[in-house]
Amino acid sequence: MKSEMVDKTILKGSIKKNEKACKNLYEQSIPYVYSTVKRYIWDEESIMDVVQDIYINVFRNLEQFDSSRGDFKSWIRKIAINQSLMQIRNNEKSASVITLGSNERIEPFDEMHVDDLSREEIDNILSEMPKGYKTIFLLIVIDNFSHEEVSEMLNISKETSRSQLSRAKKWLQKYFVSDNNIKVDGIF
């Protein structure tokens, strides 16, 4: 794949509202946008709603994109994540933080190496993670936001962000390890 997500001429044409350029921009960026949203939203209908909202936002605000401040991929990624988080907040406010008393049963894998997992297997594992944990884990570990940024994005304290990340890591460790005396190296 090219280092640039969208060709500069297509981007310029899209800013000028050229219909063909806009169509090409959509076609070139949709796989990335879809996979970004799918990390946060698991229901296919909701994913498609969020993706539609993202592109409405993108095409309304494309003239505000400034390549001197970053590349298009980073710009559209931020829009995709923000729109996904908005969907989560609007539909699942009560699920954004998991309480300490959660009694969920976690089924571990039989002798599986984390490094050997495919992207699809990782997505399936994350789909089983409690939503509050998953959102924090994705924002910090996958999308490299700081606890301060996450606290602002989700309107939670930095301490809540840290504790949710810690719980997410413990959840993953329990998921992968049948004997709690074994520690999985890497993300823990």
QUIVEN-V232031 format. One record per residue. N is the residue number from 0. RES is the residue in one small letter. PSI is psi in whole degrees, 0 to 359 (NA if undefined). NEAR is the number of other ideal C-beta (glycine too) atoms within 8 Angstrom. D_FIRST is the distance of its C-alpha to the first C-alpha in Angstrom with 1 decimal. Layout:
# QUIVEN-V232031
n=N res=RES psi=PSI near=NEAR d_first=D_FIRST
n=N res=RES psi=PSI near=NEAR d_first=D_FIRST
This chain:
# QUIVEN-V232031
n=0 res=m psi=143 near=2 d_first=0.0
n=1 res=k psi=157 near=4 d_first=3.8
n=2 res=s psi=330 near=3 d_first=6.5
n=3 res=e psi=136 near=9 d_first=8.3
n=4 res=m psi=316 near=10 d_first=8.2
n=5 res=v psi=134 near=12 d_first=10.8
n=6 res=d psi=142 near=8 d_first=12.1
n=7 res=k psi=325 near=7 d_first=15.3
n=8 res=t psi=324 near=7 d_first=17.5
n=9 res=i psi=319 near=12 d_first=16.6
n=10 res=l psi=314 near=14 d_first=17.3
n=11 res=k psi=317 near=9 d_first=20.6
n=12 res=g psi=323 near=12 d_first=21.6
n=13 res=s psi=323 near=15 d_first=21.1
n=14 res=i psi=325 near=9 d_first=23.3
n=15 res=k psi=7 near=7 d_first=25.8
n=16 res=k psi=27 near=6 d_first=25.7
n=17 res=n psi=123 near=8 d_first=24.7
n=18 res=e psi=316 near=6 d_first=24.4
n=19 res=k psi=319 near=7 d_first=21.7
n=20 res=a psi=319 near=14 d_first=19.5
n=21 res=c psi=319 near=12 d_first=20.1
n=22 res=k psi=317 near=8 d_first=19.2
n=23 res=n psi=321 near=13 d_first=15.8
n=24 res=l psi=314 near=12 d_first=15.2
n=25 res=y psi=310 near=9 d_first=16.2
n=26 res=e psi=325 near=7 d_first=14.1
n=27 res=q psi=333 near=10 d_first=10.8
n=28 res=s psi=343 near=12 d_first=11.9
n=29 res=i psi=320 near=9 d_first=14.0
n=30 res=p psi=319 near=6 d_first=11.9
n=31 res=y psi=314 near=11 d_first=11.5
n=32 res=v psi=314 near=13 d_first=15.1
n=33 res=y psi=313 near=10 d_first=16.5
n=34 res=s psi=328 near=8 d_first=15.3
n=35 res=t psi=313 near=12 d_first=16.7
n=36 res=v psi=320 near=15 d_first=19.9
n=37 res=k psi=336 near=10 d_first=20.3
n=38 res=r psi=329 near=10 d_first=20.6
n=39 res=y psi=327 near=13 d_first=23.7
n=40 res=i psi=131 near=11 d_first=25.1
n=41 res=w psi=339 near=6 d_first=25.8
n=42 res=d psi=123 near=6 d_first=27.8
n=43 res=e psi=319 near=5 d_first=25.8
n=44 res=e psi=318 near=6 d_first=28.1
n=45 res=s psi=322 near=11 d_first=27.8
n=46 res=i psi=312 near=13 d_first=24.0
n=47 res=m psi=323 near=8 d_first=24.1
n=48 res=d psi=316 near=9 d_first=26.8
n=49 res=v psi=316 near=14 d_first=24.9
n=50 res=v psi=317 near=12 d_first=21.7
n=51 res=q psi=315 near=8 d_first=24.2
n=52 res=d psi=324 near=10 d_first=25.8
n=53 res=i psi=312 near=14 d_first=22.6
n=54 res=y psi=330 near=10 d_first=21.8
n=55 res=i psi=313 near=8 d_first=25.5
n=56 res=n psi=315 near=10 d_first=25.3
n=57 res=v psi=309 near=10 d_first=22.1
n=58 res=f psi=333 near=9 d_first=23.7
n=59 res=r psi=328 near=6 d_first=27.1
n=60 res=n psi=11 near=8 d_first=25.9
n=61 res=l psi=326 near=9 d_first=23.1
n=62 res=e psi=345 near=5 d_first=25.5
n=63 res=q psi=348 near=5 d_first=25.9
n=64 res=f psi=131 near=10 d_first=22.3
n=65 res=d psi=108 near=6 d_first=22.7
n=66 res=s psi=341 near=8 d_first=19.8
n=67 res=s psi=343 near=3 d_first=22.3
n=68 res=r psi=355 near=4 d_first=22.5
n=69 res=g psi=172 near=6 d_first=18.8
n=70 res=d psi=166 near=8 d_first=15.4
n=71 res=f psi=323 near=12 d_first=15.0
n=72 res=k psi=316 near=9 d_first=12.8
n=73 res=s psi=320 near=8 d_first=15.8
n=74 res=w psi=311 near=10 d_first=18.3
n=75 res=i psi=329 near=14 d_first=17.2
n=76 res=r psi=316 near=11 d_first=16.8
n=77 res=k psi=319 near=8 d_first=20.4
n=78 res=i psi=316 near=11 d_first=21.6
n=79 res=a psi=316 near=13 d_first=20.2
n=80 res=i psi=315 near=12 d_first=21.9
n=81 res=n psi=319 near=9 d_first=25.0
n=82 res=q psi=323 near=13 d_first=25.4
n=83 res=s psi=316 near=14 d_first=24.9
n=84 res=l psi=324 near=12 d_first=27.6
n=85 res=m psi=319 near=8 d_first=29.8
n=86 res=q psi=316 near=14 d_first=29.7
n=87 res=i psi=313 near=14 d_first=30.6
n=88 res=r psi=318 near=10 d_first=33.4
n=89 res=n psi=324 near=7 d_first=34.7
n=90 res=n psi=340 near=7 d_first=34.9
n=91 res=e psi=45 near=9 d_first=35.4
n=92 res=k psi=318 near=7 d_first=37.3
n=93 res=s psi=343 near=4 d_first=39.5
n=94 res=a psi=3 near=9 d_first=36.6
n=95 res=s psi=338 near=12 d_first=34.9
n=96 res=v psi=131 near=7 d_first=37.1
n=97 res=i psi=135 near=10 d_first=38.4
n=98 res=t psi=161 near=5 d_first=41.9
n=99 res=l psi=332 near=3 d_first=43.1
n=100 res=g psi=18 near=4 d_first=45.2
n=101 res=s psi=127 near=7 d_first=42.4
n=102 res=n psi=28 near=4 d_first=43.6
n=103 res=e psi=141 near=5 d_first=40.5
n=104 res=r psi=131 near=4 d_first=40.5
n=105 res=i psi=123 near=7 d_first=37.3
n=106 res=e psi=117 near=4 d_first=36.8
n=107 res=p psi=160 near=9 d_first=35.3
n=108 res=f psi=153 near=7 d_first=33.3
n=109 res=d psi=117 near=5 d_first=35.2
n=110 res=e psi=71 near=4 d_first=34.0
n=111 res=m psi=141 near=8 d_first=30.2
n=112 res=h psi=128 near=6 d_first=28.0
n=113 res=v psi=321 near=9 d_first=25.7
n=114 res=d psi=340 near=5 d_first=23.1
n=115 res=d psi=0 near=5 d_first=23.1
n=116 res=l psi=141 near=9 d_first=22.2
n=117 res=s psi=167 near=5 d_first=19.2
n=118 res=r psi=319 near=5 d_first=17.3
n=119 res=e psi=318 near=6 d_first=19.6
n=120 res=e psi=320 near=8 d_first=22.7
n=121 res=i psi=315 near=9 d_first=22.0
n=122 res=d psi=319 near=10 d_first=21.6
n=123 res=n psi=320 near=8 d_first=24.9
n=124 res=i psi=313 near=11 d_first=26.6
n=125 res=l psi=332 near=11 d_first=25.8
n=126 res=s psi=337 near=7 d_first=27.0
n=127 res=e psi=345 near=6 d_first=30.4
n=128 res=m psi=140 near=13 d_first=30.6
n=129 res=p psi=140 near=10 d_first=33.1
n=130 res=k psi=320 near=11 d_first=31.4
n=131 res=g psi=317 near=11 d_first=32.8
n=132 res=y psi=312 near=13 d_first=31.5
n=133 res=k psi=315 near=12 d_first=28.1
n=134 res=t psi=312 near=14 d_first=27.6
n=135 res=i psi=315 near=14 d_first=28.6
n=136 res=f psi=313 near=16 d_first=26.7
n=137 res=l psi=314 near=12 d_first=23.4
n=138 res=l psi=318 near=14 d_first=24.1
n=139 res=i psi=310 near=14 d_first=25.2
n=140 res=v psi=317 near=9 d_first=23.4
n=141 res=i psi=314 near=8 d_first=20.0
n=142 res=d psi=3 near=9 d_first=19.7
n=143 res=n psi=35 near=5 d_first=21.9
n=144 res=f psi=154 near=8 d_first=24.6
n=145 res=s psi=166 near=6 d_first=28.1
n=146 res=h psi=324 near=10 d_first=31.1
n=147 res=e psi=315 near=7 d_first=32.5
n=148 res=e psi=318 near=9 d_first=29.6
n=149 res=v psi=319 near=15 d_first=29.7
n=150 res=s psi=322 near=13 d_first=33.5
n=151 res=e psi=318 near=7 d_first=33.1
n=152 res=m psi=321 near=10 d_first=30.5
n=153 res=l psi=359 near=13 d_first=32.5
n=154 res=n psi=48 near=5 d_first=35.9
n=155 res=i psi=169 near=9 d_first=36.9
n=156 res=s psi=160 near=6 d_first=38.3
n=157 res=k psi=325 near=9 d_first=36.3
n=158 res=e psi=321 near=6 d_first=38.6
n=159 res=t psi=318 near=10 d_first=37.6
n=160 res=s psi=314 near=15 d_first=33.9
n=161 res=r psi=316 near=9 d_first=34.7
n=162 res=s psi=322 near=8 d_first=36.9
n=163 res=q psi=322 near=15 d_first=34.5
n=164 res=l psi=317 near=13 d_first=31.8
n=165 res=s psi=316 near=8 d_first=34.4
n=166 res=r psi=323 near=10 d_first=35.4
n=167 res=a psi=317 near=13 d_first=31.8
n=168 res=k psi=319 near=11 d_first=31.5
n=169 res=k psi=321 near=8 d_first=35.0
n=170 res=w psi=314 near=12 d_first=34.0
n=171 res=l psi=319 near=14 d_first=31.0
n=172 res=q psi=315 near=11 d_first=33.3
n=173 res=k psi=325 near=10 d_first=35.9
n=174 res=y psi=319 near=13 d_first=33.4
n=175 res=f psi=342 near=10 d_first=32.3
n=176 res=v psi=121 near=11 d_first=35.7
n=177 res=s psi=331 near=5 d_first=38.8
n=178 res=d psi=113 near=5 d_first=41.0
n=179 res=n psi=352 near=5 d_first=41.0
n=180 res=n psi=350 near=3 d_first=42.0
n=181 res=i psi=138 near=6 d_first=38.7
n=182 res=k psi=135 near=6 d_first=35.9
n=183 res=v psi=124 near=11 d_first=32.2
n=184 res=d psi=156 near=4 d_first=30.6
n=185 res=g psi=273 near=6 d_first=27.4
n=186 res=i psi=359 near=7 d_first=27.2
n=187 res=f psi=NA near=8 d_first=31.0
